[in-house]
Amino acid sequence: MNEKDNKKKLQKIAIAVLAGIVFVTALFIINNITESDNNIVANTQTKTQSTEVATKDMLDDGMSYLDEDKYKYVCEQMDYNHIMFTNEDLTDKYVKIDIMLTNRYTLSSKDMEDESISKVVNAYNLQAGFFTGVVKNKNEYGKEKIYIYFSKDFNLKSGNYKVGDKITAYGLIVNCKNNGAGSYNSISFIPRFIEK
């Protein structure tokens, strides 16, 4: 073996070692970027602002795995005054509320052209039929209405309910817009379980 062959062999080894170092460094950088992105996403998803619509992935917190009794147990009982007048952002709260259904609506294809509506419909796999309703406050129902949507992911059909039905609903507030002191909050709610 001559000196020229030894030099070529050493160059190939040096190139292979350098390529290995570059590869390991690239893996390290990619791993750190991925972890950093995951941390940013996790921090972003911890709480939505009151004007945003929460999504199922952000808010599930394992609730979809609970059986009916445990799910109902976790839901916080709320009345009309709490829901309609609180300054607290109720978005992403699992609640138990007594509701009287007041109006029935159906989402149209024209409604779906509105990005804010289609975003919610797609995020929650909503049925076309939905209601407005009033929440009970002790012995009587309030005046201002909330929106009650039905997800195709749950075993509830909007067609099984009618205007005037009085229900106890357990579910998720997906949007709470606080309208300021003395004003009613705007509430969108998706029940998972309903008792008539």
Beta strands, then each sheet from edge to edge (+ up, - down):
strand 1: 76-77
strand 2: 94-106
strand 3: 126-137
strand 4: 140-151
strand 5: 166-177
strand 6: 186-195
sheet 1: 1+ 2+ 3- 4+ 6+ 5-
end
